[in-house]
Amino acid sequence: MSHGADDLLLLLAVVRHGSYAGAAADLGLSHTTVSRRMAGLEKTVGARLLVRSGDRWEPSEMGRKFVAAGEEIELAVGSLPLGSGGRGNSVSGVVRAIAPDGFGGVVMGAAVRRLIEEHPGVRLEMINAARRAQTNPVGIDLEVVVGRPESSRKEAFHLADYSLGFYASRDYLAAHPPISTPQQVQDHPLVYFVESMQDVADLDIPRVRFPRMRQAVGATSSLVHVELTRAGAGVGLLPCFLAERTGDLVRLFPEELWFPVEYWMVSRADVLRRPAVQAVLGAIRAALDDMREELIAAPR
């Protein structure tokens, strides 16, 4: 590959990460090397290819043409059958994602199992949090969010439906007066997200449905909510696909207290064209196809 092609791929990495530091870390280079090579490329072209937008580097009008050329090189290299016995299957690279921890553990777990078998050269790195889509998350390729995102500058598409339900441990139910109506659930302490840190409208169920329900304990992790509920800390509002896997939690009034919500994927068009990102998306979709009924957890 020529030095010019290498620099186009480096430009592509800078634009994706929004920073020299992110591109340097991704490609195993120093910040100084990235800065020097970008300056050299701009000098050769005779025009600015990168412009500052807030705390990010964005491509200039001329830069977008060079970024497109870099994407073509990346796609061409990714399609070569190097080291794959002629199968044209040698996809590699790091894909960084943000996903809620329940999705990250269960769905991504199944997806990574497929990924390892089909594309062992692809590595997935995750930040796990349930939050709204970010405007310009540095170094992030894919965002899995709860509810339809508001961002209009990116590609967004529906991934899957899932459900929340109220659960309690058998020991908790045995130690307290019977809960005989759905309304009586709000007489018990709630295990759920930290209210002041929860910014996803679709997850604002307790305040809307049960405004006088007091919170026993707040945590930023659905997996922690499950364990706190199992420990008897209160009544948990939990993703059903996580709660049902424990085998020892009781779902309360599943028909009346069934709250369907949605997972959405957010990314950028240029990122979605990357072979490694396509491989991860394919594995996620295959995993979701296998567990759609488990995720929606319709009342039986």
C-alpha positions in Angstrom: 0.0 0.0 0.0 1.4 3.4 -0.9 2.2 6.1 1.7 -0.7 8.2 0.3 -3.2 5.4 0.9 -1.9 5.0 4.4 -2.5 8.7 5.1 -6.0 8.5 3.7 -6.8 5.7 6.1 -5.2 7.7 8.9 -7.4 10.7 7.9 -10.4 8.4 8.0 -9.5 7.3 11.6 -9.1 10.9 12.7 -12.6 11.8 11.4 -14.2 8.7 13.0 -12.6 9.4 16.4 -12.8 13.2 16.1 -9.3 13.5 17.5 -5.7 12.7 16.8 -5.5 11.0 20.2 -8.3 8.6 19.4 -6.9 7.7 15.9 -3.4 7.3 17.5 -4.7 4.9 20.1 -6.7 2.9 17.5 -3.7 2.5 15.1 -0.9 2.1 17.6 0.8 5.4 16.7 1.9 8.4 18.7 -0.1 11.7 18.8 2.9 13.5 17.2 3.0 11.0 14.3 -0.6 11.5 13.5 -0.3 15.3 13.7 2.8 15.3 11.5 1.2 13.0 8.9 -2.0 15.0 8.7 0.0 18.2 8.3 2.0 16.6 5.6 -1.1 15.4 3.8 -2.7 18.9 3.9 0.6 20.4 2.6 0.7 17.9 -0.3 -3.0 18.6 -1.2 -2.6 22.4 -0.7 -5.8 22.7 1.3 -7.2 22.2 4.8 -8.8 18.7 5.1 -9.7 19.0 8.8 -11.5 21.8 10.6 -12.3 22.2 14.3 -15.9 21.8 15.4 -16.2 22.2 19.1 -13.8 19.6 20.6 -13.7 17.5 17.5 -12.0 17.4 14.1 -14.5 17.3 11.2 -13.7 17.0 7.5 -13.7 20.2 5.4 -15.6 20.2 2.1 -12.3 19.1 0.4 -11.7 16.7 3.3 -14.9 14.9 2.7 -13.7 13.9 -0.7 -10.5 12.4 0.7 -12.5 10.7 3.5 -14.6 9.0 0.8 -11.5 7.9 -1.0 -10.2 6.4 2.3 -13.5 4.5 2.7 -13.1 3.0 -0.7 -9.5 1.9 0.1 -10.8 0.4 3.4 -13.6 -1.5 1.7 -11.2 -2.8 -1.0 -8.6 -4.0 1.6 -11.4 -5.6 3.7 -12.6 -7.6 0.8 -9.3 -9.2 0.0 -9.0 -12.9 0.9 -5.8 -12.4 2.9 -5.1 -15.3 5.3 -8.6 -16.8 4.7 -7.8 -19.6 2.3 -9.5 -17.7 -0.5 -12.8 -17.2 1.3 -12.7 -13.4 1.2 -13.5 -13.4 4.9 -10.6 -11.7 6.6 -12.4 -8.9 8.3 -10.5 -7.3 11.3 -10.5 -4.3 13.5 -11.8 -2.8 16.7 -15.4 -1.8 17.1 -16.4 0.4 20.0 -19.9 0.5 21.3 -22.1 2.0 24.0 -24.9 -0.3 25.1 -27.1 -0.8 28.2 -25.6 -3.4 30.4 -28.4 -5.9 30.1 -28.2 -5.7 26.3 -24.4 -5.7 26.5 -24.2 -8.9 28.6 -27.0 -11.0 27.1 -27.4 -9.9 23.5 -23.8 -8.9 22.8 -22.7 -12.1 24.5 -24.6 -14.2 22.0 -23.4 -11.9 19.2 -19.7 -12.1 20.2 -20.0 -15.9 20.2 -21.0 -15.8 16.5 -18.4 -13.1 15.8 -15.6 -15.2 17.2 -16.6 -18.0 15.0 -17.1 -16.0 11.8 -14.7 -13.0 12.2 -12.0 -13.8 14.8 -10.1 -10.7 13.7 -12.8 -8.3 14.9 -12.6 -7.1 18.5 -15.5 -5.5 20.4 -15.1 -2.9 23.2 -18.1 -1.7 25.1 -19.1 1.1 27.5 -22.2 -0.1 29.3 -24.9 2.5 30.2 -28.5 3.2 29.4 -28.6 6.7 28.2 -29.7 9.0 25.3 -27.8 9.0 22.1 -24.8 11.3 22.3 -24.2 14.2 19.9 -20.6 13.4 19.0 -19.3 10.5 21.2 -15.5 10.4 20.6 -14.2 7.0 19.5 -17.7 5.3 19.5 -18.9 3.4 16.4 -22.2 2.1 17.6 -24.7 3.3 20.2 -27.5 1.1 21.5 -30.1 3.3 23.1 -33.5 2.8 24.7 -36.3 4.5 22.8 -36.4 6.3 19.5 -33.4 8.7 19.5 -33.9 12.4 18.8 -30.6 12.9 17.0 -31.1 13.8 13.3 -27.4 14.0 12.3 -26.9 10.2 12.4 -28.3 7.0 11.1 -30.8 5.5 13.5 -32.8 2.2 13.2 -34.9 0.0 15.4 -33.2 -3.1 16.7 -35.7 -4.9 18.9 -38.6 -4.6 21.4 -38.1 -5.7 25.0 -40.2 -5.4 28.2 -39.9 -4.2 31.7 -41.9 -5.8 34.6 -42.2 -5.6 38.3 -40.5 -8.4 40.2 -39.9 -9.4 43.8 -38.1 -12.3 45.5 -40.1 -15.1 47.1 -38.5 -14.3 50.5 -39.5 -10.6 50.2 -43.1 -11.5 49.3 -43.3 -14.0 52.2 -42.1 -11.3 54.7 -44.6 -8.7 53.7 -48.4 -8.4 53.4 -49.8 -9.8 50.2 -49.8 -7.5 47.1 -53.3 -8.2 45.9 -53.7 -5.4 43.3 -51.3 -3.7 40.9 -51.8 -0.3 42.7 -50.5 -1.9 45.9 -47.1 -2.3 44.3 -46.4 1.4 44.9 -46.7 0.8 48.7 -43.4 -1.1 48.5 -39.8 0.3 48.1 -38.6 0.5 44.5 -35.3 -0.8 43.1 -34.5 1.1 39.9 -32.3 3.7 38.2 -30.9 6.7 40.1 -33.6 9.2 39.4 -31.3 12.2 39.0 -29.0 10.4 36.5 -31.8 8.8 34.4 -32.3 10.8 31.3 -34.2 8.3 29.1 -37.9 9.3 28.8 -39.0 5.8 27.9 -37.7 4.5 31.3 -39.5 7.1 33.4 -42.2 4.5 34.2 -42.3 4.7 38.0 -42.8 8.4 38.2 -45.5 8.4 35.6 -47.4 5.2 36.7 -46.7 5.1 40.4 -45.9 8.7 41.5 -46.0 8.0 45.3 -43.7 4.9 45.1 -40.5 5.6 47.1 -37.2 4.4 46.0 -35.3 2.0 48.3 -32.1 2.0 46.3 -31.0 3.5 43.0 -28.3 2.1 40.8 -27.1 2.8 37.3 -27.0 -0.9 36.2 -30.0 -3.2 35.3 -27.9 -6.2 36.3 -27.4 -4.6 39.8 -31.2 -4.0 40.0 -31.7 -7.7 39.4 -29.3 -8.7 42.2 -30.7 -6.1 44.6 -34.2 -7.4 44.0 -33.0 -11.0 44.5 -31.5 -9.9 47.8 -34.9 -8.5 49.0 -34.1 -4.8 48.8 -37.6 -4.1 47.4 -39.7 -4.5 44.3 -37.6 -4.2 41.1 -38.6 -2.7 37.8 -36.5 -5.0 35.6 -35.9 -6.0 32.0 -37.9 -9.3 31.9 -35.2 -11.1 29.9 -32.8 -10.5 32.8 -35.2 -11.3 35.6 -36.6 -14.4 34.0 -33.1 -15.9 33.7 -32.6 -16.0 37.4 -35.4 -18.5 38.0 -36.1 -17.2 41.5 -37.9 -13.9 41.0 -41.7 -13.6 40.9 -43.2 -11.4 38.2 -46.0 -9.2 39.6 -49.2 -8.7 37.6 -47.6 -9.5 34.3 -50.7 -8.4 32.2 -51.4 -5.1 34.0 -47.7 -4.2 34.7 -46.1 -5.0 31.4 -44.1 -2.1 29.8 -42.8 -2.7 26.3 -39.9 -0.5 25.3 -37.5 -0.5 22.3 -33.8 -0.8 21.6 -32.5 1.4 18.8 -29.1 1.6 17.1 -27.4 4.9 16.3 -24.3 5.4 14.2 -23.0 7.4 11.2 -23.2 6.4 7.6 -19.5 6.3 7.1 -19.0 4.1 10.2 -21.7 1.7 9.1 -19.8 1.0 5.9 -16.8 -0.3 7.7 -16.4 -4.1 7.3 -15.7 -4.7 11.0 -18.8 -2.7 12.0 -20.9 -4.6 9.4 -19.7 -7.9 10.9 -20.7 -6.8 14.5 -24.1 -5.6 13.3 -24.7 -8.9 11.5 -23.9 -10.8 14.6 -26.2 -8.6 16.7 -29.1 -9.0 14.3 -28.6 -12.8 14.2 -28.6 -12.9 18.0 -31.7 -10.8 18.2 -33.5 -13.0 15.8 -32.9 -15.9 18.1 -34.2 -14.2 21.2 -37.0 -11.9 20.1 -39.7 -13.8 22.2 -37.4 -13.9 25.2 -36.8 -10.1 25.0 -40.5 -9.1 24.6 -41.5 -11.5 27.4 -45.3 -11.3 26.6 -47.5 -12.3 29.6 -48.3 -16.0 29.4 
